[in-house]
């Protein structure tokens, strides 16, 4: 084709290219954007800012976290999965005695998780001074297997005690598997993984980042905290492995928290969650009696695991929280270190309060992440004005993660009320139906309230303009905090 013809036709080619790219980008936004307002905004931007709008949508508008997580962990079919029908029918008789509304909640979570409810469990709360000694004692008594997954595993006094206990277990012939999130292993240097490697402990890093610019996996962190000994005794909660959680070590900046020892059949679901992560990291499938023995009933707690993450388990936790808030009839108590709920959760909290449910939210008075505290301060007025009550607990920083509904239902585990836990990280929680457990935890929460101060709408409105602007700017980053 002559050069002069090409020169005369290039505007038409550019216009055609712009049109095709805009149609494709706008079509993708229309098909995949769940929020109608977001879809309208992106379609308008794509058409009114040709080429650049499409490029910006390609860069920022597509949820690559969800897509990437699915592609990375698309192996759920390799592990046991229960049929939906088996999970819809909970321990109906026992739960119905606690209230018909909790039967509806159990049915909902069963459909979401496809895990069945399991009766015959014990769930024991462990204060910071109890948790690590109990966990180390369980490791010392292990006879066949140990699986440990955690977000942070520091190379400090506490971390070294755990590493030594795991090394001793290996020397006794116990099969040990340890998985640490790669980002969480780098809070101390050198990381604890070097010590485990020298000790011959089989370990894995979850989604290792070899280059500092590898930001693509920054949101796909494994925030789960699971320890299972001999496939029958489990530990779960909010505690990482670091000296700040162990009062006996007199840490400079102590962290208060709550962990749980779990015995009974539901430990098998905790083990499944770890096995799935281990299969992804190492390609080794954990199976057989050494990892999954028959676990006898040991108590009266009806419980179920709730895996959550930006893959096949996307928004399991958020759906569970919304279901619990909609079913609540008398009381909701939430303890969380990070409170950045999305719009749907804010609405659910407000609706519960407006229905007459007593909604109490416990937050640290001084957060360990200043940006999160500022962003939270810019949000809390939305729940305060509709009757929810917020209590600020004094130092030390409270890292507890807990939700109680109607004195009978408990949610515990690794998740916070923030976008990172709700959409970006891999989490694992337990829902428990038991009034005795709920009463025990309610007593602990009431103890927190006795030393906390209420945060009022007047306190929030009384901030200076400069502080409000600072907090408002921090809120803009809340989807990534």
C-alpha positions in Angstrom: 0.0 0.0 0.0 1.5 3.4 -1.0 2.8 5.6 1.8 0.5 8.4 0.9 -2.6 6.1 1.1 -1.5 4.9 4.6 -1.0 8.5 5.7 -4.5 9.4 4.5 -6.1 6.4 6.2 -4.4 6.4 9.6 -7.0 8.6 11.3 -9.7 6.1 10.3 -7.6 3.2 11.7 -7.0 5.1 14.9 -10.7 5.9 15.2 -11.6 2.2 14.6 -9.0 1.1 17.1 -10.3 3.5 19.7 -13.9 2.4 19.1 -13.0 -1.3 19.4 -11.0 -0.8 22.6 -13.7 1.3 24.2 -16.4 -1.3 23.3 -14.4 -4.1 24.9 -13.5 -2.1 28.0 -17.0 -0.8 28.5 -18.5 -4.3 27.9 -16.2 -5.8 30.5 -17.3 -3.1 33.0 -21.0 -3.7 32.3 -20.6 -7.5 32.7 -18.4 -7.7 35.7 -18.8 -4.6 37.9 -21.2 -5.6 40.7 -21.8 -2.0 41.8 -24.1 -0.2 39.3 -22.7 3.2 40.2 -19.1 2.0 39.6 -20.1 0.4 36.2 -21.8 3.7 35.1 -18.7 5.7 36.2 -16.3 3.5 34.4 -18.4 3.3 31.2 -18.6 7.1 31.1 -14.9 7.5 31.7 -14.0 5.0 29.0 -16.1 6.8 26.4 -15.5 10.4 27.3 -11.7 9.9 27.7 -10.8 7.7 24.7 -7.9 5.3 25.0 -6.7 6.7 28.3 -10.0 5.8 30.0 -9.7 2.2 28.7 -6.1 2.0 29.8 -6.9 3.3 33.2 -9.8 0.8 33.5 -7.4 -2.0 32.4 -5.0 -0.9 35.2 -7.3 -0.1 38.1 -10.8 -1.3 37.2 -10.3 -5.0 37.0 -10.3 -7.1 40.1 -7.1 -9.0 39.5 -6.8 -10.0 43.1 -9.8 -12.3 42.9 -8.9 -13.6 39.4 -5.2 -14.2 40.3 -6.1 -16.0 43.5 -8.5 -18.3 41.7 -5.9 -19.2 39.1 -3.2 -19.7 41.7 -5.3 -22.0 43.9 -7.7 -23.7 41.5 -7.3 -27.2 43.1 -10.2 -27.4 45.5 -11.4 -30.5 43.6 -8.3 -32.4 44.9 -9.6 -32.2 48.5 -12.8 -33.6 50.1 -15.8 -31.4 49.5 -19.1 -32.0 51.0 -22.3 -31.8 49.0 -24.4 -28.7 49.5 -27.3 -30.9 50.7 -25.2 -32.3 53.5 -24.4 -28.8 54.7 -27.9 -27.4 54.5 -29.2 -29.7 57.2 -27.4 -28.7 60.4 -27.8 -30.2 63.9 -31.3 -28.8 63.7 -32.8 -30.0 66.9 -29.9 -28.8 69.1 -29.7 -25.4 67.4 -33.4 -24.9 67.3 -33.5 -25.0 71.1 -31.2 -21.9 71.0 -33.7 -20.1 68.8 -35.2 -20.7 65.3 -33.3 -17.7 64.0 -30.0 -19.5 64.6 -31.2 -22.5 62.6 -31.6 -20.1 59.6 -28.1 -18.7 60.3 -26.7 -22.3 60.3 -28.4 -23.1 57.1 -27.0 -19.9 55.5 -23.4 -20.6 56.5 -23.7 -24.2 55.4 -24.6 -23.1 51.9 -21.8 -20.6 51.9 -19.0 -22.8 53.1 -20.2 -26.3 52.0 -18.8 -27.5 55.4 -21.1 -29.4 57.6 -21.8 -28.5 61.2 -20.1 -30.9 63.6 -21.3 -31.7 67.1 -19.2 -32.9 70.1 -16.5 -30.2 70.3 -14.9 -28.3 73.2 -13.6 -24.7 72.6 -11.5 -23.3 75.4 -10.6 -19.6 75.5 -6.9 -18.9 76.2 -5.6 -15.6 77.6 -2.2 -14.4 76.4 -0.4 -15.9 79.4 -2.0 -19.3 78.8 -1.9 -19.7 75.0 1.8 -20.2 74.2 2.5 -22.6 77.1 -0.6 -24.6 76.1 0.5 -24.7 72.5 4.1 -25.6 73.3 2.9 -28.4 75.7 0.7 -29.8 72.9 3.7 -29.8 70.5 5.8 -31.5 73.2 3.2 -34.3 73.5 2.7 -34.8 69.8 3.1 -38.4 68.7 2.4 -38.5 65.0 1.9 -35.1 63.3 2.0 -31.4 63.7 0.7 -28.8 61.3 1.3 -25.1 62.0 0.2 -22.2 59.8 0.6 -18.6 60.8 0.9 -15.1 59.3 3.8 -13.8 61.5 6.5 -16.1 62.9 9.1 -13.8 64.4 12.7 -14.8 65.0 12.6 -13.7 68.6 12.5 -15.3 72.1 9.0 -16.7 71.5 9.6 -17.8 67.9 12.8 -19.6 68.9 11.0 -21.5 71.6 8.5 -22.7 69.1 11.2 -23.5 66.6 13.1 -25.5 69.2 9.9 -27.4 70.2 9.2 -28.2 66.6 12.8 -29.4 66.1 12.5 -31.7 69.1 9.3 -33.1 67.6 11.1 -33.9 64.4 13.8 -35.6 66.3 11.2 -37.8 68.0 10.0 -38.9 64.6 6.9 -36.7 64.5 5.8 -35.5 61.0 5.9 -31.7 61.1 4.7 -29.2 58.5 5.0 -25.5 59.0 3.7 -22.8 56.7 4.4 -19.1 57.2 3.2 -16.3 55.1 6.2 -14.8 53.2 5.4 -11.2 54.2 4.8 -12.2 57.8 8.1 -14.1 58.0 10.0 -10.8 57.2 9.1 -8.9 60.3 12.4 -10.0 61.8 15.8 -10.6 60.2 17.1 -13.1 59.7 13.7 -14.8 59.3 12.8 -17.8 61.4 12.7 -20.0 58.2 16.6 -20.1 58.3 16.4 -21.6 61.8 13.8 -24.1 60.7 15.8 -25.1 57.6 18.9 -25.9 59.8 16.7 -27.9 62.2 15.3 -30.0 59.4 11.7 -28.8 59.8 9.6 -29.2 56.7 8.3 -25.7 56.0 6.9 -23.5 53.3 6.5 -19.8 52.6 3.1 -18.7 51.3 3.5 -16.8 48.0 7.2 -15.8 48.3 8.1 -12.4 46.9 11.6 -12.5 45.6 11.7 -8.9 44.3 10.7 -5.8 46.2 8.7 -4.6 43.2 6.6 -7.8 43.1 3.5 -5.9 44.4 1.1 -8.2 42.6 0.9 -10.6 45.5 0.9 -7.9 48.2 -2.8 -8.5 48.8 -2.8 -12.3 48.6 -1.5 -12.9 52.1 -2.3 -16.0 54.3 -3.5 -14.5 57.5 -4.7 -17.8 59.0 -3.5 -19.0 62.4 -3.9 -22.8 62.7 -2.1 -25.3 64.9 -3.2 -29.0 64.8 -1.5 -31.7 66.8 -2.0 -35.4 65.9 -5.0 -34.4 63.8 -7.2 -34.1 66.9 -6.1 -31.1 69.0 -6.3 -27.7 67.5 -5.5 -24.1 68.3 -7.0 -21.1 66.5 -7.5 -17.4 67.1 -5.8 -14.1 66.5 -2.3 -14.7 67.9 0.7 -14.7 65.7 4.0 -16.2 67.0 6.0 -13.3 68.5 7.2 -12.1 71.9 4.7 -9.3 72.0 1.9 -11.8 72.7 3.6 -13.5 75.6 3.5 -11.5 78.9 6.0 -13.8 80.5 8.7 -12.4 78.2 7.9 -8.8 79.4 7.7 -7.4 75.9 8.4 -3.7 75.4 5.1 -3.2 73.4 2.8 -5.9 74.7 -0.3 -7.0 72.7 -3.3 -8.5 74.4 -5.2 -11.1 72.4 -7.4 -14.2 72.7 -6.7 -17.7 71.4 -8.6 -20.9 71.6 -7.9 -24.6 72.1 -10.3 -26.8 70.1 -10.9 -30.5 70.6 -13.4 -32.6 68.7 -14.4 -33.4 65.1 -14.3 -29.8 63.9 -10.5 -29.9 64.1 -10.6 -32.0 60.9 -11.9 -28.9 59.1 -9.0 -26.9 60.5 -6.7 -29.5 59.2 -8.3 -29.5 55.8 -7.7 -25.7 55.5 -4.0 -26.2 56.3 -3.8 -29.2 53.9 -5.2 -27.1 51.1 -2.6 -24.3 51.8 0.2 -26.8 52.0 -0.8 -28.5 48.8 -0.7 -25.1 47.1 2.7 -24.2 48.5 4.5 -27.5 48.3 2.5 -29.8 46.0 2.4 -32.4 48.8 -1.0 -33.8 49.6 -1.5 -34.6 53.3 -3.8 -37.6 53.7 -4.2 -40.7 55.8 -4.7 -41.4 59.5 -1.5 -39.6 60.5 -3.1 -36.3 59.4 -6.8 -37.1 59.4 -7.6 -39.7 62.1 -11.1 -40.4 63.4 -11.7 -37.6 66.0 -14.0 -38.6 68.9 -16.6 -36.2 70.4 -15.4 -34.4 73.5 -18.0 -31.8 74.3 -21.2 -30.0 73.5 -20.2 -27.2 71.2 -21.6 -27.4 67.6 -19.0 -25.8 65.3 -18.0 -25.3 61.7 -15.0 -23.9 59.9 -15.4 -20.9 57.7 -12.5 -20.6 55.1 -12.4 -17.2 53.4 -10.2 -15.8 50.7 -10.1 -14.1 47.3 -10.5 -17.4 45.5 -13.3 -20.1 45.7 -14.1 -18.9 49.2 -14.6 -15.2 48.1 -16.7 -13.2 50.6 -17.6 -16.2 52.8 -16.9 -14.2 55.8 -18.7 -11.1 54.7 -21.8 -13.2 53.9 -21.6 -14.8 57.3 -21.4 -11.5 59.1 -24.3 -10.1 57.2 -26.3 -13.2 58.0 -25.5 -13.0 61.7 -26.4 -9.3 61.9 -29.7 -9.9 60.1 -30.6 -12.9 62.4 -29.7 -11.2 65.7 -32.6 -10.6 68.0 -31.2 -9.1 71.2 -27.5 -8.5 71.2 -24.4 -8.2 69.0 -20.9 -7.8 70.4 -17.9 -7.2 68.1 -14.3 -7.1 69.3 -11.8 -6.2 66.5 -8.5 -4.4 66.3 -9.3 -2.9 62.8 -12.7 -1.5 62.0 -13.2 -0.5 58.4 -16.5 -2.2 57.4 -17.8 -1.9 53.9 -21.1 -0.2 53.1 -23.2 -3.4 53.3 -21.8 -4.2 56.8 -22.4 -0.6 58.0 -26.0 -0.9 56.8 -26.4 -4.3 58.5 -25.1 -2.9 61.8 -27.4 0.0 61.6 -30.4 -2.1 60.7 -29.8 -4.3 63.7 -29.5 -1.3 66.1 -32.7 0.2 64.6 -34.5 -3.0 65.2 -33.7 -2.7 68.9 -30.7 -5.1 69.0 -28.0 -3.9 71.3 -24.9 -3.5 69.1 -21.6 -3.0 71.0 -18.3 -2.6 69.1 -15.0 -2.7 71.0 -12.0 -1.1 69.4 -8.5 -0.2 70.7 -8.2 3.4 72.0 -4.7 3.5 70.5 -4.2 1.4 67.4 -0.8 0.0 66.3 -1.5 1.2 62.8 -2.0 4.9 62.8 -3.4 5.2 59.3 -6.0 2.5 60.1 -7.0 4.4 63.2 -7.4 7.7 61.2 -9.5 5.9 58.5 -11.7 4.3 61.1 -12.3 7.6 62.8 -13.7 8.9 59.5 -16.2 6.0 59.3 -17.5 5.4 62.8 -20.1 8.2 62.7 -22.0 6.2 60.2 -22.8 3.5 62.9 -22.9 5.8 65.9 -25.7 8.0 64.5 -28.1 5.0 64.3 -27.6 3.7 67.8 -24.6 1.4 67.7 -22.3 1.8 70.7 -18.5 2.0 70.4 -16.2 1.3 73.3 -12.5 2.2 73.2 -10.3 -0.2 75.2 -7.2 1.2 76.9 -3.6 0.0 76.2 -2.1 -2.5 75.7 -3.2 -2.8 72.1 -6.1 -5.3 71.9 -5.7 -7.7 68.9 -8.8 -9.8 69.8 -11.1 -10.9 67.0 -14.5 -12.0 68.3 -18.3 -11.7 67.5 -21.1 -12.8 69.8 -24.8 -12.9 68.9 -27.7 -13.4 71.3 -25.6 -15.1 73.9 -25.5 -18.3 71.8 -23.5 -17.8 68.6 -19.8 -17.1 68.5 -17.5 -16.3 65.6 -13.8 -16.6 66.4 -10.6 -16.9 64.3 -8.2 -14.8 62.3 -10.4 -12.2 60.6 -10.6 -8.5 61.2 -13.4 -6.1 60.2 -11.4 -4.5 57.4 -11.1 -4.9 53.6 -7.9 -6.8 53.8 -9.6 -9.6 55.8 -12.9 -9.4 54.0 -11.6 -9.4 50.4 -7.8 -9.6 50.1 -6.4 -12.2 52.6 -6.9 -15.9 53.2 -8.6 -16.3 56.6 -10.1 -19.1 58.7 -12.7 -18.8 61.4 -15.0 -21.0 63.4 -18.7 -20.5 64.1 -19.8 -22.0 67.4 -23.3 -22.7 68.7 -23.2 -23.0 72.5 -24.6 -20.7 75.2 -22.0 -21.8 77.7 -19.1 -20.8 75.5 -20.9 -17.5 74.6 -21.5 -16.7 78.3 -17.9 -17.3 79.1 -16.8 -15.0 76.3 -19.5 -12.4 77.2 -17.9 -12.2 80.6 -14.5 -11.5 79.1 -16.1 -8.8 76.9 -17.9 -7.3 79.8 -14.5 -7.1 81.6 -13.2 -5.1 78.6 -16.2 -2.8 78.8 -15.6 -2.0 82.5 -12.3 -0.4 81.6 -13.3 1.1 78.3 -14.6 4.5 77.5 -17.5 5.1 75.2 -16.9 6.9 71.9 -19.9 9.3 71.2 -21.1 11.1 68.1 -20.2 14.3 69.9 -16.6 13.1 70.2 -16.4 12.4 66.5 -18.0 15.7 65.5 -15.8 17.6 67.9 -12.6 16.8 66.0 -10.9 19.8 64.5 -11.2 20.5 60.7 -7.6 19.6 60.2 -8.1 16.2 61.9 -11.3 15.5 60.0 -9.4 16.2 56.7 -6.5 14.0 57.8 -8.9 11.1 58.7 -10.9 11.6 55.6 -7.8 11.3 53.4 -6.9 8.1 55.3 -10.3 6.7 54.6 -9.7 7.0 50.8 -7.0 4.3 51.3 -9.3 2.1 53.3 -9.9 -0.5 50.6 -6.2 -1.4 50.8 -5.6 -1.0 54.6 
